[in-house]
Amino acid sequence: MARLGVMRTPVIAVDGPAGSGKSSVCRAVAARLGLRYLDTGAMYRAMTWAMLDAGIDVDDADAVARHAEAVRIISGTNATGPTIHVGQTDVAGPIRGDDVTGAVSAVSAVPSVREKLVAIQRAEVAAAHEAGDGIVVEGRDITSVVLPDADVRIFVTADPAIRAARRAAQDAGLGKDGVDVHQTETDLLARDAKDSTREASPLLLAPGVVVLDTSDLTLDQVVDRVCGLVADLPG
């Protein structure tokens, strides 16, 4: 259940670059307010995993588009235990591998892939509303393309060096060896450039979106701010 005085069925759209802390923030907000949670980045990673698993050249946009038609991606929206499957295969672990990370920008840039996944994302929001639930949706084009009319729209960001340190710590926690913070920062900035300049649904700061710089804030402080925005919504 949502807290007393907080709108029960808000749609909260959150964008931001990798390492900004948006995943941790979104899951924590959803858990605190009793909302569903959808990680759209995991969906693009799952699609990328499907391409690599099938031996598709991710730089061949036509081949990616053709194969994407048959890929079935299923996202679980429980904030305390989100899941992601390609068909019957649990890919929550594999999609965090270096091979997927290195290929996801290319797959995400294919217009038909984005069209397919955006349709699924909007369907998840509709399903939440039909069930009388709110939802937190995170990604890179949620506030600008997927849910431009969301009740709350937020762009989460942080200093690149801090983002790199967070991502490196996350990678180390996943058991990756030889994680280099400086290389991580270089990789993050390269992905930022790709995501911000792609033709289909680029990562951008849309008008009217609330910017939250998490560089000097704790997770609880950021969650408090987001929950405050929800609490200020009209009844």
Backbone as CSV, one residue per row, in Angstrom:
resi,resn,N_x,N_y,N_z,CA_x,CA_y,CA_z,C_x,C_y,C_z
1,MET,0.835,-1.199,0.000,0.000,0.000,0.000,0.872,1.252,0.000
2,ALA,0.391,2.311,-0.638,1.112,3.575,-0.632,0.938,4.248,0.722
3,ARG,1.834,5.154,1.039,1.732,5.880,2.300,0.477,6.725,2.322
4,LEU,-0.038,6.977,3.536,-1.200,7.840,3.699,-0.880,9.217,3.126
5,GLY,-1.764,9.746,2.325,-1.561,11.068,1.761,-0.826,11.080,0.444
6,VAL,-0.407,9.909,-0.037,0.298,9.826,-1.313,-0.617,9.184,-2.350
7,MET,-0.682,9.804,-3.517,-1.500,9.277,-4.610,-1.199,7.798,-4.835
8,ARG,-2.241,6.968,-4.884,-2.038,5.517,-4.943,-1.580,5.023,-6.308
9,THR,-2.016,5.660,-7.363,-1.710,5.129,-8.699,-0.877,6.082,-9.555
10,PRO,0.179,6.666,-9.003,0.979,7.572,-9.834,1.794,6.814,-10.869
11,VAL,2.045,7.481,-11.981,3.012,6.990,-12.965,4.237,7.879,-12.827
12,ILE,5.344,7.281,-12.436,6.584,8.020,-12.203,7.580,7.609,-13.279
13,ALA,7.982,8.559,-14.113,8.909,8.298,-15.219,10.289,8.843,-14.848
14,VAL,11.300,8.012,-14.988,12.653,8.399,-14.588,13.645,8.065,-15.691
15,ASP,14.395,9.061,-16.121,15.464,8.877,-17.101,16.795,9.223,-16.459
16,GLY,17.864,8.879,-17.157,19.186,9.241,-16.681,20.242,8.313,-17.241
17,PRO,21.494,8.749,-17.226,22.586,7.939,-17.761,22.968,6.801,-16.821
18,ALA,23.753,5.873,-17.317,24.217,4.743,-16.520,25.043,5.227,-15.334
19,GLY,24.848,4.574,-14.183,25.625,4.907,-13.004,25.107,6.095,-12.234
20,SER,23.997,6.677,-12.672,23.460,7.851,-11.981,22.733,7.480,-10.694
21,GLY,22.440,6.209,-10.528,21.738,5.757,-9.334,20.252,5.562,-9.542
22,LYS,19.784,5.690,-10.786,18.339,5.679,-11.003,17.696,4.332,-10.692
23,SER,18.400,3.232,-10.945,17.813,1.928,-10.657,17.576,1.746,-9.166
24,SER,18.576,2.067,-8.376,18.430,1.948,-6.923,17.326,2.866,-6.417
25,VAL,17.290,4.076,-6.941,16.271,5.047,-6.535,14.877,4.551,-6.917
26,CYS,14.727,4.108,-8.145,13.407,3.689,-8.622,12.876,2.492,-7.858
27,ARG,13.722,1.522,-7.611,13.281,0.344,-6.859,12.909,0.723,-5.434
28,ALA,13.696,1.605,-4.830,13.422,2.004,-3.448,12.131,2.817,-3.354
29,VAL,11.907,3.706,-4.323,10.674,4.498,-4.334,9.465,3.585,-4.516
30,ALA,9.573,2.664,-5.467,8.461,1.745,-5.719,8.155,0.898,-4.485
31,ALA,9.207,0.413,-3.828,9.003,-0.411,-2.637,8.375,0.406,-1.504
32,ARG,8.843,1.635,-1.324,8.311,2.461,-0.235,6.851,2.817,-0.453
33,LEU,6.484,3.108,-1.694,5.128,3.562,-1.977,4.183,2.432,-2.388
34,GLY,4.695,1.221,-2.460,3.840,0.099,-2.844,3.446,0.122,-4.307
35,LEU,4.397,0.513,-5.169,4.130,0.622,-6.602,4.840,-0.494,-7.373
36,ARG,4.409,-0.702,-8.600,5.137,-1.599,-9.484,6.403,-0.902,-9.982
37,TYR,7.308,-1.679,-10.557,8.584,-1.140,-11.027,8.953,-1.799,-12.350
38,LEU,9.325,-0.979,-13.331,9.716,-1.511,-14.639,11.063,-0.928,-15.049
39,ASP,12.026,-1.821,-15.253,13.371,-1.444,-15.698,13.436,-1.641,-17.206
40,THR,13.259,-0.568,-17.965,13.257,-0.707,-19.420,14.654,-0.977,-19.968
41,GLY,15.675,-0.553,-19.225,17.035,-0.845,-19.658,17.283,-2.342,-19.700
42,ALA,16.708,-3.068,-18.735,16.850,-4.521,-18.720,16.185,-5.138,-19.941
43,MET,15.106,-4.507,-20.419,14.428,-5.013,-21.605,15.329,-4.889,-22.839
44,TYR,15.999,-3.750,-22.969,16.915,-3.582,-24.107,18.111,-4.516,-23.995
45,ARG,18.574,-4.732,-22.772,19.665,-5.683,-22.564,19.205,-7.102,-22.917
46,ALA,17.963,-7.426,-22.546,17.437,-8.758,-22.866,17.340,-8.952,-24.373
47,MET,16.907,-7.919,-25.074,16.846,-8.003,-26.527,18.248,-8.183,-27.108
48,THR,19.207,-7.490,-26.539,20.592,-7.614,-26.994,21.114,-9.020,-26.741
49,TRP,20.813,-9.557,-25.559,21.214,-10.937,-25.250,20.633,-11.905,-26.281
50,ALA,19.382,-11.688,-26.645,18.725,-12.553,-27.630,19.445,-12.495,-28.975
51,MET,19.902,-11.311,-29.353,20.632,-11.166,-30.617,21.954,-11.932,-30.562
52,LEU,22.693,-11.738,-29.486,23.983,-12.403,-29.357,23.808,-13.915,-29.273
53,ASP,22.785,-14.353,-28.554,22.531,-15.786,-28.406,22.203,-16.436,-29.750
54,ALA,21.564,-15.655,-30.622,21.189,-16.176,-31.945,22.277,-15.964,-32.993
55,GLY,23.376,-15.320,-32.589,24.472,-15.085,-33.522,24.206,-13.961,-34.506
56,ILE,23.323,-13.044,-34.142,23.011,-11.913,-35.020,24.084,-10.836,-34.889
57,ASP,24.510,-10.289,-36.005,25.455,-9.166,-36.011,24.712,-7.926,-35.544
58,VAL,25.037,-7.416,-34.350,24.283,-6.294,-33.776,24.494,-5.002,-34.548
59,ASP,25.509,-4.952,-35.398,25.735,-3.762,-36.217,24.970,-3.820,-37.537
60,ASP,24.271,-4.921,-37.777,23.426,-5.067,-38.961,21.991,-4.761,-38.537
61,ALA,21.586,-3.505,-38.690,20.281,-3.074,-38.198,19.127,-3.858,-38.805
62,ASP,19.240,-4.206,-40.070,18.171,-4.962,-40.722,18.041,-6.356,-40.117
63,ALA,19.170,-6.997,-39.854,19.147,-8.333,-39.251,18.581,-8.274,-37.836
64,VAL,18.975,-7.253,-37.100,18.447,-7.073,-35.737,16.937,-6.876,-35.778
65,ALA,16.473,-6.036,-36.686,15.043,-5.767,-36.804,14.258,-7.033,-37.139
66,ARG,14.799,-7.838,-38.047,14.106,-9.063,-38.425,14.010,-10.037,-37.253
67,HIS,15.112,-10.223,-36.555,15.109,-11.195,-35.455,14.265,-10.698,-34.275
68,ALA,14.234,-9.382,-34.074,13.499,-8.819,-32.933,12.015,-9.160,-32.994
69,GLU,11.497,-9.343,-34.185,10.069,-9.631,-34.339,9.661,-10.889,-33.580
70,ALA,10.567,-11.858,-33.487,10.230,-13.142,-32.867,10.650,-13.237,-31.395
71,VAL,11.334,-12.214,-30.893,11.831,-12.272,-29.515,10.723,-11.881,-28.537
72,ARG,10.483,-12.727,-27.545,9.457,-12.472,-26.529,10.148,-12.112,-25.221
73,ILE,9.944,-10.883,-24.767,10.567,-10.409,-23.537,9.487,-10.222,-22.475
74,ILE,9.740,-10.762,-21.291,8.777,-10.702,-20.199,9.453,-10.072,-18.988
75,SER,8.887,-8.963,-18.504,9.446,-8.251,-17.356,8.545,-8.409,-16.139
76,GLY,9.128,-8.878,-15.037,8.394,-8.909,-13.780,8.488,-7.551,-13.113
77,THR,7.402,-7.053,-12.540,7.371,-5.673,-12.042,7.273,-5.565,-10.527
78,ASN,7.671,-6.614,-9.818,7.717,-6.555,-8.358,8.983,-5.807,-7.955
79,ALA,8.838,-4.680,-7.273,9.993,-3.840,-6.955,11.019,-4.551,-6.088
80,THR,10.594,-5.488,-5.262,11.540,-6.175,-4.382,12.196,-7.371,-5.051
81,GLY,11.720,-7.736,-6.224,12.319,-8.862,-6.940,11.979,-8.845,-8.406
82,PRO,12.376,-7.790,-9.138,12.066,-7.717,-10.573,12.746,-8.832,-11.338
83,THR,12.082,-9.307,-12.376,12.633,-10.397,-13.183,12.649,-9.996,-14.649
84,ILE,13.446,-10.714,-15.430,13.497,-10.459,-16.866,13.791,-11.780,-17.577
85,HIS,12.924,-12.130,-18.523,13.061,-13.378,-19.270,13.003,-13.109,-20.772
86,VAL,13.718,-13.929,-21.531,13.542,-14.010,-22.974,12.883,-15.369,-23.211
87,GLY,11.609,-15.347,-23.559,10.864,-16.598,-23.611,10.822,-17.209,-22.230
88,GLN,11.278,-18.446,-22.103,11.315,-19.127,-20.814,12.678,-19.008,-20.125
89,THR,13.605,-18.292,-20.746,14.968,-18.212,-20.212,15.143,-17.005,-19.297
90,ASP,15.573,-17.266,-18.069,15.882,-16.195,-17.117,17.226,-15.594,-17.514
91,VAL,17.213,-14.311,-17.889,18.451,-13.679,-18.367,18.928,-12.561,-17.440
92,ALA,18.406,-12.539,-16.212,18.766,-11.469,-15.280,20.273,-11.377,-15.063
93,GLY,20.944,-12.524,-14.995,22.390,-12.525,-14.825,23.137,-12.242,-16.114
94,PRO,22.853,-12.999,-17.165,23.587,-12.826,-18.429,23.517,-11.421,-19.023
95,ILE,22.418,-10.688,-18.823,22.321,-9.375,-19.458,23.260,-8.347,-18.844
96,ARG,23.886,-8.680,-17.720,24.828,-7.751,-17.082,26.268,-8.028,-17.498
97,GLY,26.456,-8.978,-18.404,27.803,-9.305,-18.859,28.386,-8.250,-19.781
98,ASP,29.702,-8.287,-19.929,30.395,-7.291,-20.755,29.971,-7.349,-22.215
99,ASP,29.658,-8.566,-22.716,29.289,-8.680,-24.119,27.987,-7.951,-24.405
100,VAL,27.016,-8.086,-23.504,25.748,-7.381,-23.671,25.951,-5.881,-23.492
101,THR,26.720,-5.501,-22.480,26.968,-4.082,-22.227,27.596,-3.409,-23.441
102,GLY,28.494,-4.125,-24.102,29.168,-3.549,-25.259,28.314,-3.474,-26.503
103,ALA,27.218,-4.232,-26.531,26.390,-4.295,-27.740,25.038,-3.618,-27.605
104,VAL,24.636,-3.279,-26.375,23.269,-2.818,-26.158,22.966,-1.486,-26.852
105,SER,23.923,-0.600,-26.962,23.658,0.686,-27.625,23.302,0.487,-29.090
106,ALA,23.987,-0.447,-29.749,23.710,-0.703,-31.162,22.306,-1.266,-31.351
107,VAL,21.920,-2.206,-30.512,20.591,-2.806,-30.618,19.515,-1.785,-30.263
108,SER,19.773,-0.988,-29.237,18.796,0.013,-28.790,18.544,1.099,-29.826
109,ALA,19.487,1.282,-30.719,19.358,2.336,-31.721,18.483,1.939,-32.908
110,VAL,18.098,0.670,-32.993,17.280,0.202,-34.116,15.826,0.623,-33.885
111,PRO,15.255,1.448,-34.752,13.909,1.998,-34.529,12.831,0.951,-34.253
112,SER,12.838,-0.144,-34.996,11.787,-1.140,-34.807,11.906,-1.846,-33.464
113,VAL,13.132,-1.958,-32.951,13.321,-2.522,-31.602,12.696,-1.606,-30.575
114,ARG,12.950,-0.309,-30.726,12.394,0.646,-29.778,10.871,0.670,-29.872
115,GLU,10.339,0.609,-31.075,8.884,0.609,-31.243,8.254,-0.588,-30.533
116,LYS,8.872,-1.753,-30.699,8.344,-2.961,-30.069,8.388,-2.858,-28.551
117,LEU,9.526,-2.433,-28.008,9.665,-2.395,-26.562,8.864,-1.261,-25.934
118,VAL,8.751,-0.140,-26.625,7.911,0.955,-26.104,6.461,0.497,-25.998
119,ALA,5.993,-0.258,-26.962,4.619,-0.772,-26.905,4.432,-1.670,-25.685
120,ILE,5.423,-2.512,-25.409,5.351,-3.387,-24.237,5.372,-2.562,-22.957
121,GLN,6.223,-1.549,-22.932,6.330,-0.704,-21.737,5.019,0.021,-21.450
122,ARG,4.413,0.566,-22.476,3.128,1.247,-22.276,2.038,0.267,-21.857
123,ALA,2.101,-0.956,-22.359,1.129,-1.978,-21.964,1.286,-2.323,-20.486
124,GLU,2.517,-2.342,-19.987,2.745,-2.622,-18.574,2.154,-1.518,-17.698
125,VAL,2.279,-0.273,-18.156,1.696,0.843,-17.405,0.175,0.733,-17.406
126,ALA,-0.389,0.403,-18.552,-1.843,0.239,-18.644,-2.319,-0.896,-17.737
127,ALA,-1.562,-1.998,-17.689,-1.929,-3.126,-16.844,-1.895,-2.742,-15.367
128,ALA,-0.908,-1.931,-15.003,-0.823,-1.475,-13.614,-2.053,-0.647,-13.256
129,HIS,-2.437,0.249,-14.130,-3.599,1.094,-13.866,-4.890,0.275,-13.802
130,GLU,-5.008,-0.697,-14.686,-6.200,-1.546,-14.678,-6.317,-2.308,-13.362
131,ALA,-5.160,-2.615,-12.760,-5.142,-3.336,-11.492,-5.243,-2.389,-10.297
132,GLY,-5.305,-1.084,-10.567,-5.376,-0.107,-9.488,-4.051,0.192,-8.833
133,ASP,-2.959,-0.044,-9.567,-1.616,0.186,-9.037,-0.920,1.329,-9.763
134,GLY,0.018,1.945,-9.065,0.913,2.895,-9.705,2.162,2.164,-10.158
135,ILE,3.041,2.866,-10.853,4.255,2.222,-11.369,5.374,3.238,-11.530
136,VAL,6.585,2.788,-11.273,7.794,3.573,-11.523,8.480,2.950,-12.733
137,VAL,8.722,3.759,-13.751,9.344,3.254,-14.982,10.649,4.003,-15.209
138,GLU,11.736,3.266,-15.356,13.037,3.905,-15.567,13.643,3.524,-16.899
139,GLY,14.437,4.453,-17.449,15.099,4.176,-18.712,15.857,5.375,-19.212
140,ARG,15.855,5.567,-20.541,16.568,6.684,-21.156,15.672,7.540,-22.051
141,ASP,14.444,7.088,-22.286,13.530,7.893,-23.103,12.118,7.872,-22.507
142,ILE,12.027,7.639,-21.208,10.725,7.471,-20.571,9.999,8.804,-20.434
143,THR,10.722,9.830,-19.989,10.087,11.142,-19.786,9.814,11.861,-21.097
144,SER,10.562,11.501,-22.133,10.445,12.235,-23.400,9.596,11.526,-24.442
145,VAL,9.618,10.181,-24.465,8.959,9.431,-25.523,7.901,8.466,-24.985
146,VAL,8.293,7.622,-24.054,7.405,6.549,-23.613,6.227,7.085,-22.809
147,LEU,6.519,7.932,-21.827,5.477,8.435,-20.924,5.620,9.947,-20.708
148,PRO,5.472,10.736,-21.770,5.653,12.185,-21.629,4.588,12.846,-20.753
149,ASP,3.476,12.150,-20.502,2.410,12.702,-19.663,2.370,12.053,-18.283
150,ALA,3.466,11.449,-17.859,3.527,10.819,-16.541,3.248,11.843,-15.447
151,ASP,2.742,11.374,-14.316,2.419,12.271,-13.211,3.663,12.965,-12.661
152,VAL,4.760,12.238,-12.589,6.036,12.784,-12.134,7.097,12.380,-13.145
153,ARG,7.894,13.354,-13.606,8.970,13.070,-14.570,10.277,13.588,-13.987
154,ILE,11.269,12.709,-13.938,12.527,13.014,-13.260,13.702,12.585,-14.119
155,PHE,14.747,13.403,-14.127,16.008,13.060,-14.779,17.057,12.953,-13.689
156,VAL,17.546,11.735,-13.451,18.543,11.493,-12.413,19.928,11.518,-13.033
157,THR,20.831,12.283,-12.445,22.176,12.377,-12.995,23.187,12.442,-11.855
158,ALA,24.461,12.452,-12.207,25.542,12.557,-11.231,26.829,12.857,-11.970
159,ASP,27.826,13.318,-11.231,29.137,13.585,-11.812,29.696,12.298,-12.442
160,PRO,30.293,12.394,-13.628,30.807,11.190,-14.310,31.744,10.332,-13.465
161,ALA,32.609,10.970,-12.679,33.542,10.202,-11.852,32.796,9.409,-10.787
162,ILE,31.768,10.006,-10.228,30.965,9.314,-9.214,30.167,8.189,-9.861
163,ARG,29.627,8.455,-11.035,28.894,7.411,-11.751,29.807,6.225,-12.040
164,ALA,31.034,6.517,-12.449,31.982,5.442,-12.762,32.314,4.629,-11.519
165,ALA,32.508,5.306,-10.399,32.821,4.594,-9.154,31.669,3.691,-8.751
166,ARG,30.444,4.177,-8.918,29.270,3.360,-8.584,29.168,2.152,-9.492
167,ARG,29.350,2.357,-10.779,29.238,1.241,-11.718,30.358,0.233,-11.482
168,ALA,31.577,0.717,-11.203,32.688,-0.193,-10.938,32.409,-1.035,-9.693
169,ALA,31.847,-0.399,-8.670,31.501,-1.127,-7.439,30.421,-2.167,-7.732
170,GLN,29.462,-1.796,-8.570,28.402,-2.729,-8.947,28.987,-3.925,-9.696
171,ASP,29.891,-3.645,-10.631,30.513,-4.719,-11.406,31.322,-5.646,-10.503
172,ALA,32.051,-5.049,-9.547,32.833,-5.858,-8.618,31.914,-6.733,-7.774
173,GLY,30.763,-6.164,-7.412,29.785,-6.928,-6.640,29.202,-8.081,-7.405
174,LEU,29.219,-7.990,-8.740,28.727,-9.069,-9.590,29.801,-10.128,-9.859
175,GLY,30.982,-9.894,-9.251,32.043,-10.880,-9.381,32.990,-10.653,-10.538
176,LYS,32.901,-9.493,-11.186,33.806,-9.227,-12.301,35.202,-8.904,-11.772
177,ASP,36.209,-9.455,-12.440,37.594,-9.257,-12.013,38.234,-8.072,-12.730
178,GLY,39.203,-7.462,-12.052,40.002,-6.412,-12.676,39.213,-5.192,-13.111
179,VAL,38.217,-4.793,-12.316,37.418,-3.625,-12.666,38.260,-2.365,-12.515
180,ASP,38.349,-1.562,-13.560,39.145,-0.332,-13.576,38.200,0.854,-13.628
181,VAL,38.238,1.703,-12.609,37.312,2.834,-12.516,37.503,3.803,-13.676
182,HIS,38.759,4.061,-14.044,39.013,5.017,-15.128,38.482,4.486,-16.463
183,GLN,38.676,3.196,-16.711,38.143,2.612,-17.938,36.625,2.604,-17.902
184,THR,36.072,2.361,-16.707,34.618,2.387,-16.554,34.063,3.760,-16.904
185,GLU,34.756,4.814,-16.460,34.297,6.170,-16.773,34.376,6.429,-18.276
186,THR,35.453,5.992,-18.898,35.584,6.155,-20.349,34.449,5.451,-21.076
187,ASP,34.138,4.229,-20.628,33.071,3.450,-21.261,31.708,4.117,-21.059
188,LEU,31.478,4.646,-19.857,30.198,5.309,-19.580,30.020,6.545,-20.459
189,LEU,31.077,7.328,-20.592,30.979,8.537,-21.400,30.765,8.196,-22.877
190,ALA,31.389,7.104,-23.321,31.194,6.670,-24.705,29.745,6.246,-24.918
191,ARG,29.177,5.546,-23.949,27.782,5.131,-24.096,26.858,6.343,-24.011
192,ASP,27.176,7.291,-23.140,26.380,8.519,-23.078,26.301,9.167,-24.450
193,ALA,27.467,9.254,-25.116,27.522,9.904,-26.423,26.663,9.153,-27.436
194,LYS,26.732,7.819,-27.419,25.919,7.024,-28.348,24.428,7.201,-28.069
195,ASP,24.062,7.124,-26.788,22.646,7.195,-26.421,22.061,8.584,-26.649
196,SER,22.892,9.605,-26.523,22.407,10.983,-26.665,22.328,11.440,-28.116
197,THR,23.034,10.747,-29.002,23.079,11.176,-30.398,22.377,10.212,-31.353
198,ARG,21.831,9.110,-30.835,21.144,8.177,-31.732,19.899,8.843,-32.298
199,GLU,19.512,8.407,-33.462,18.372,9.013,-34.150,17.046,8.646,-33.498
200,ALA,16.939,7.415,-33.000,15.683,6.943,-32.407,15.692,7.160,-30.900
201,SER,14.792,8.023,-30.423,14.585,8.239,-28.987,15.882,8.446,-28.205
202,PRO,16.620,9.505,-28.477,17.870,9.720,-27.758,17.650,10.072,-26.279
203,LEU,18.691,9.830,-25.485,18.683,10.259,-24.095,18.804,11.777,-24.078
204,LEU,17.813,12.445,-23.484,17.851,13.901,-23.422,17.059,14.397,-22.228
205,LEU,17.308,15.644,-21.876,16.575,16.285,-20.787,15.366,16.980,-21.394
206,ALA,14.199,16.395,-21.217,12.978,16.936,-21.809,12.483,18.141,-21.007
207,PRO,11.780,19.069,-21.657,11.239,20.241,-20.961,10.297,19.831,-19.823
208,GLY,10.400,20.550,-18.708,9.495,20.315,-17.590,9.874,19.171,-16.681
209,VAL,10.998,18.514,-16.960,11.428,17.377,-16.144,12.241,17.872,-14.944
210,VAL,11.996,17.288,-13.777,12.737,17.638,-12.570,14.101,16.958,-12.603
211,VAL,15.168,17.740,-12.436,16.521,17.190,-12.438,16.972,16.915,-11.000
212,LEU,17.427,15.691,-10.755,17.961,15.319,-9.444,19.417,14.889,-9.619
213,ASP,20.338,15.720,-9.130,21.760,15.377,-9.165,22.073,14.618,-7.876
214,THR,22.428,13.353,-8.025,22.635,12.496,-6.854,24.085,12.455,-6.383
215,SER,24.938,13.283,-6.961,26.374,13.226,-6.672,26.675,13.278,-5.178
216,ASP,26.016,14.184,-4.470,26.309,14.399,-3.055,25.156,13.995,-2.151
217,LEU,24.271,13.140,-2.655,23.110,12.733,-1.871,23.159,11.240,-1.584
218,THR,22.634,10.860,-0.420,22.501,9.442,-0.116,21.263,8.904,-0.836
219,LEU,21.176,7.596,-0.915,20.009,6.986,-1.548,18.728,7.417,-0.835
220,ASP,18.738,7.403,0.480,17.535,7.780,1.229,17.130,9.225,0.950
221,GLN,18.108,10.105,0.800,17.794,11.504,0.516,17.126,11.658,-0.845
222,VAL,17.628,10.931,-1.834,17.029,11.014,-3.169,15.622,10.418,-3.154
223,VAL,15.464,9.288,-2.487,14.150,8.653,-2.401,13.157,9.585,-1.706
224,ASP,13.610,10.250,-0.646,12.738,11.205,0.047,12.265,12.312,-0.898
225,ARG,13.174,12.794,-1.741,12.810,13.867,-2.663,11.793,13.401,-3.698
226,VAL,11.998,12.195,-4.217,11.043,11.680,-5.199,9.686,11.452,-4.558
227,CYS,9.691,10.864,-3.379,8.417,10.636,-2.675,7.727,11.956,-2.343
228,GLY,8.520,12.989,-2.096,7.941,14.306,-1.839,7.221,14.853,-3.061
229,LEU,7.809,14.613,-4.244,7.150,15.032,-5.488,5.829,14.316,-5.674
230,VAL,5.801,13.042,-5.317,4.554,12.280,-5.436,3.528,12.773,-4.420
231,ALA,3.993,13.065,-3.211,3.078,13.542,-2.172,2.436,14.877,-2.530
232,ASP,3.136,15.655,-3.367,2.615,16.975,-3.762,1.616,16.901,-4.912
233,LEU,1.425,15.712,-5.473,0.451,15.582,-6.572,-0.972,15.820,-6.054
234,PRO,-1.818,16.384,-6.881,-3.212,16.563,-6.465,-3.883,15.219,-6.230
235,GLY,-4.751,15.176,-5.193,-5.454,13.985,-4.742,-5.808,13.014,-5.786
